């Protein structure tokens, strides 16, 4: 019922050939590529291996740093992002995840201008390449210098100001699933998002970036995945746990767990949608309603469900982009 991808950040010690073998064994056919690992095999070889395995790329991670906080100039960061757009095109990645860079010594207004300037250069190139630039927000609590966009609404404002079809969002549920304003933003987010990243946690976001496998934390991941699908999101959900829990479980165990949870979530979502359609048919036949939309079956008849009901239980460096390994 929804498209699922695994991230190379989760299986960081596996080479691409090994990843493709294990993905097939667990029934996955999508992979999010990390640029540092892409440089290991090269773009042409990676594209060939993916095609031979029948695996589609969900996204390429990442480009950005346009505020100069990582030591590169604005021009160097833009040039690197142009290379990333071309790499995404070459491997068939429809999405390139983009980080703005932190404020550094800039005012917020100037950092914003730099980011919009970079997007004005990159967006036409991305559109020509068939690639979407997906802007990712980063919570300050994460202690990350990758982005000055501290809330989803900040990224939405950039997308709206850029006003380009190739500029959209990357939404990280690990960061935002329990945010007080998140559910209210879901309709706007669903229509503006190209990729959703999925990992669990216990407690608040912290700088150690311990991203747990789904259902090993307390985030309402299943309910939010359900809501996003119902709101019209049709992109990939990228499962990308990283950290000590992944090391303890082992990559094979993480893939097996993810497969089980995805299948269970998908089955419940299918049942929910079937129930809605059946209820709509009955009510329409009775003349009580005329149409169905966004979780409401006509008039004031609302589905017996609410966010949270399905609550979950329970060092490489890119030469091309000088990206430091991030646990996210």
VEXFI-642029 format. One line per field, with one value per residue (C-alpha): residue number from 0; residue in one letter; x, y, z. Coordinates in nm, 3 decimals. Example, Ala and Ser with C-alpha at 12.3 -4.5 7.8 and 13.67 -1.06 7.14 Angstrom:
2
num: c(0 1)
residuo: c(A S)
xx: c(1.230 1.367)
yy: c(-0.450 -0.106)
zz: c(0.780 0.714)
//
This chain:
328
num: c(0 1 2 3 4 5 6 7 8 9 10 11 12 13 14 15 16 17 18 19 20 21 22 23 24 25 26 27 28 29 30 31 32 33 34 35 36 37 38 39 40 41 42 43 44 45 46 47 48 49 50 51 52 53 54 55 56 57 58 59 60 61 62 63 64 65 66 67 68 69 70 71 72 73 74 75 76 77 78 79 80 81 82 83 84 85 86 87 88 89 90 91 92 93 94 95 96 97 98 99 100 101 102 103 104 105 106 107 108 109 110 111 112 113 114 115 116 117 118 119 120 121 122 123 124 125 126 127 128 129 130 131 132 133 134 135 136 137 138 139 140 141 142 143 144 145 146 147 148 149 150 151 152 153 154 155 156 157 158 159 160 161 162 163 164 165 166 167 168 169 170 171 172 173 174 175 176 177 178 179 180 181 182 183 184 185 186 187 188 189 190 191 192 193 194 195 196 197 198 199 200 201 202 203 204 205 206 207 208 209 210 211 212 213 214 215 216 217 218 219 220 221 222 223 224 225 226 227 228 229 230 231 232 233 234 235 236 237 238 239 240 241 242 243 244 245 246 247 248 249 250 251 252 253 254 255 256 257 258 259 260 261 262 263 264 265 266 267 268 269 270 271 272 273 274 275 276 277 278 279 280 281 282 283 284 285 286 287 288 289 290 291 292 293 294 295 296 297 298 299 300 301 302 303 304 305 306 307 308 309 310 311 312 313 314 315 316 317 318 319 320 321 322 323 324 325 326 327)
residuo: c(X X X X X X X X X X X X X X X X X X X X X X X X X X X X X X X X X X X X X X X X X X X X X X X X X X X X X X X X X X X X X X X X X X X X X X X X X X X X X X X X X X X X X X X X X X X X X X X X X X X X X X X X X X X X X X X X X X X X X X X X X X X X X X X X X X X X X X X X X X X X X X X X X X X X X X X X X X X X X X X X X X X X X X X X X X X X X X X X X X X X X X X X X X X X X X X X X X X X X X X X X X X X X X X X X X X X X X X X X X X X X X X X X X X X X X X X X X X X X X X X X X X X X X X X X X X X X X X X X X X X X X X X X X X X X X X X X X X X X X X X X X X X X X X X X X X X X X X X X X X X X X X X X X X X X X X X X X X X X X X X X X X X X X X X)
xx: c(0.000 0.300 0.648 0.936 1.310 1.613 1.902 2.270 2.337 2.178 2.400 2.709 2.967 2.813 2.921 2.655 2.670 2.608 2.327 2.152 2.171 2.018 1.752 1.631 1.627 1.388 1.170 1.291 1.346 1.436 1.750 1.856 2.213 2.474 2.720 3.025 2.938 2.852 3.210 3.339 3.199 3.156 2.839 2.844 2.915 2.652 2.389 2.474 2.456 2.123 1.973 2.091 1.938 1.609 1.650 1.525 1.691 1.459 1.700 2.060 2.200 2.307 2.419 2.422 2.615 2.554 2.615 2.985 2.972 3.159 3.456 3.359 3.274 2.926 3.048 3.216 2.897 2.685 2.931 2.922 2.541 2.547 2.763 2.515 2.223 2.410 2.494 2.128 2.029 2.291 2.173 1.803 1.746 1.431 1.524 1.836 1.823 1.948 2.074 2.093 2.392 2.373 2.364 2.731 2.820 2.531 2.207 1.911 1.793 2.130 2.153 1.807 1.911 2.214 1.998 1.740 2.021 2.160 1.816 1.760 2.071 2.005 1.629 1.634 1.920 1.736 1.418 1.607 1.765 1.431 1.546 1.362 1.556 1.417 1.497 1.553 1.491 1.704 1.597 1.836 1.831 2.007 2.318 2.367 2.525 2.367 2.069 1.940 1.587 1.479 1.110 0.909 0.719 1.052 1.123 0.766 0.819 1.136 0.954 0.673 0.913 1.125 0.802 0.964 0.824 1.166 1.196 1.013 1.072 1.244 1.049 1.225 0.977 1.259 1.284 0.923 0.685 0.610 0.621 0.315 0.240 0.329 -0.016 -0.170 0.089 0.036 -0.193 0.061 0.354 0.197 0.145 0.495 0.709 0.901 1.063 0.984 1.261 1.156 1.335 1.220 1.349 1.285 1.273 1.358 1.587 1.949 2.284 2.387 2.154 2.050 1.794 1.616 1.455 1.079 0.873 1.173 1.088 0.781 0.709 0.366 0.528 0.254 -0.021 0.180 0.265 -0.108 -0.202 0.052 -0.076 -0.434 -0.340 -0.207 0.166 0.277 0.657 0.893 0.921 1.294 1.371 1.709 1.789 2.147 2.336 2.416 2.082 2.144 2.491 2.346 2.065 2.278 2.193 2.021 1.802 1.710 1.602 1.395 1.225 1.155 0.999 0.766 0.653 0.605 0.391 0.179 0.134 0.045 -0.215 -0.382 -0.378 -0.538 -0.808 -0.870 -0.907 -1.134 -1.350 -1.371 -1.475 -1.734 -1.876 -1.883 -2.071 -2.335 -2.382 -2.390 -2.648 -2.862 -2.829 -2.656 -2.342 -2.222 -1.843 -1.547 -1.237 -0.944 -1.052 -1.416 -1.692 -1.933 -2.099 -1.999 -1.940 -1.576 -1.360 -1.325 -0.951 -0.718 -0.343 -0.157 -0.404 -0.155 0.130 0.454 0.563 0.830 3.358 3.340 3.401 3.293 3.581 3.338 3.148 3.355 3.046 3.106 2.922 2.598 2.376 2.078)
yy: c(0.000 0.234 0.240 0.144 0.198 0.117 0.358 0.281 0.471 0.180 -0.081 0.138 -0.147 -0.343 -0.278 -0.226 -0.584 -0.720 -0.470 -0.570 -0.939 -0.884 -0.643 -0.907 -1.170 -0.956 -0.841 -0.481 -0.321 0.037 0.189 0.535 0.598 0.783 0.985 0.861 0.504 0.606 0.729 0.384 0.205 0.501 0.630 0.411 0.087 0.169 0.238 -0.090 -0.296 -0.139 -0.205 -0.565 -0.623 -0.451 -0.206 0.149 0.444 0.642 0.929 1.042 1.194 1.470 1.811 2.151 2.361 2.684 2.907 2.818 2.663 2.351 2.551 2.558 2.874 2.933 2.865 2.539 2.419 2.506 2.333 2.023 2.028 2.050 1.734 1.570 1.653 1.492 1.187 1.154 1.163 0.901 0.648 0.719 0.889 1.103 1.291 1.468 1.551 1.904 2.062 2.440 2.466 2.628 3.002 3.020 3.387 3.504 3.663 3.434 3.664 3.644 3.266 3.243 3.460 3.240 2.928 3.077 3.193 2.840 2.695 2.947 2.808 2.441 2.410 2.454 2.204 1.959 1.988 1.924 1.617 1.488 1.532 1.689 1.888 1.780 2.028 1.876 2.050 1.978 2.029 2.243 1.977 1.743 1.961 1.941 2.211 2.090 2.326 2.655 2.537 2.439 2.355 2.201 2.527 2.704 2.466 2.500 2.877 2.826 2.589 2.838 3.128 2.929 2.850 2.585 2.236 2.078 2.223 2.017 1.864 1.569 1.488 1.307 1.141 1.067 1.440 1.551 1.264 1.391 1.764 1.944 2.123 1.839 1.684 2.021 2.066 1.721 1.826 2.086 1.853 1.563 1.777 1.932 1.630 1.402 1.165 1.059 0.922 0.677 0.587 0.552 0.686 0.688 1.029 1.361 1.424 1.447 1.511 1.143 1.069 0.726 0.633 0.315 0.064 0.109 -0.012 -0.011 0.333 0.534 0.744 0.701 0.604 0.380 0.634 0.908 0.688 0.611 0.978 1.081 0.817 0.923 1.286 1.195 1.139 0.895 0.899 0.656 0.597 0.549 0.344 0.461 0.353 0.421 0.372 0.127 -0.053 -0.131 -0.261 -0.484 -0.624 -0.659 -0.545 -0.871 -0.843 -0.483 -0.576 -0.868 -0.653 -0.375 -0.620 -0.755 -0.412 -0.278 -0.577 -0.538 -0.163 -0.211 -0.477 -0.257 0.042 -0.165 -0.282 0.076 0.203 -0.089 -0.012 0.352 0.267 0.019 0.270 0.536 0.305 0.230 0.595 0.706 0.438 0.568 0.924 1.041 1.155 1.218 1.201 1.090 1.286 1.319 1.079 1.192 0.982 1.258 1.517 1.488 1.111 1.074 0.765 0.602 0.669 0.934 1.006 0.788 0.500 0.274 0.378 0.188 -0.043 -0.131 0.658 0.737 1.075 1.178 1.309 1.484 1.668 1.640 1.515 1.399 1.089 1.190 0.966 1.093)
zz: c(0.000 0.028 -0.119 0.111 0.074 0.288 0.342 0.283 0.605 0.792 0.626 0.622 0.635 0.350 -0.005 -0.270 -0.399 -0.049 0.012 -0.309 -0.219 0.124 -0.004 -0.247 0.027 0.231 -0.056 -0.088 -0.428 -0.336 -0.188 -0.074 -0.187 0.019 -0.188 0.003 -0.089 -0.442 -0.482 -0.377 -0.683 -0.916 -1.074 -1.385 -1.198 -0.936 -1.200 -1.375 -1.054 -0.953 -1.296 -1.297 -0.954 -1.046 -0.757 -0.789 -0.612 -0.387 -0.315 -0.317 0.004 0.020 -0.111 0.053 0.302 0.112 0.413 0.431 0.778 0.658 0.529 0.163 -0.026 -0.161 -0.515 -0.411 -0.243 -0.544 -0.779 -0.560 -0.564 -0.945 -0.945 -0.710 -0.942 -1.231 -1.017 -0.919 -1.285 -1.374 -1.115 -1.163 -0.827 -0.847 -0.528 -0.405 -0.033 0.032 0.355 0.369 0.602 0.944 1.004 1.094 1.131 0.914 1.014 0.953 0.674 0.495 0.538 0.387 0.091 0.026 0.028 -0.207 -0.436 -0.449 -0.520 -0.801 -0.969 -0.897 -0.953 -1.334 -1.363 -1.141 -1.344 -1.666 -1.504 -1.374 -1.012 -0.719 -0.458 -0.120 0.158 0.500 0.831 1.140 1.500 1.708 1.980 1.742 1.767 1.392 1.178 0.857 0.841 0.976 0.892 1.241 1.179 0.896 0.857 0.785 0.499 0.372 0.355 0.148 -0.088 -0.132 -0.192 -0.436 -0.623 -0.841 -0.909 -0.845 -0.493 -0.230 0.115 0.283 0.599 0.885 1.122 1.371 1.428 1.399 1.477 1.829 1.757 1.892 1.563 1.330 1.284 1.202 0.925 0.774 0.486 0.369 0.431 0.242 -0.067 -0.053 0.043 -0.191 0.058 0.416 0.640 0.911 1.235 1.596 1.927 2.300 2.465 2.304 2.009 2.124 1.960 1.968 1.671 1.792 1.530 1.639 1.405 1.373 1.671 1.907 2.038 2.130 1.821 1.654 1.325 1.191 1.251 1.078 0.780 0.756 0.777 0.515 0.271 0.334 0.279 -0.064 -0.014 -0.282 -0.247 -0.077 0.295 0.361 0.671 0.798 1.155 1.262 1.588 1.864 1.841 1.474 1.559 1.832 1.620 1.309 0.960 0.872 1.180 1.102 0.749 0.878 1.144 0.897 0.653 0.924 1.039 0.687 0.594 0.909 0.860 0.496 0.576 0.839 0.604 0.329 0.569 0.681 0.326 0.236 0.542 0.437 0.083 0.204 0.451 0.181 -0.054 0.210 0.299 -0.063 -0.143 0.141 0.015 0.334 0.154 -0.198 -0.177 0.032 0.122 0.362 0.634 0.631 0.482 0.385 0.607 0.970 0.963 1.061 1.069 1.415 1.426 1.552 1.525 1.771 1.774 1.597 1.824 1.790 2.072 2.204 0.899 0.553 0.388 0.039 -0.169 -0.399 -0.131 0.190 0.372 0.726 0.840 1.011 1.215 1.028)
//
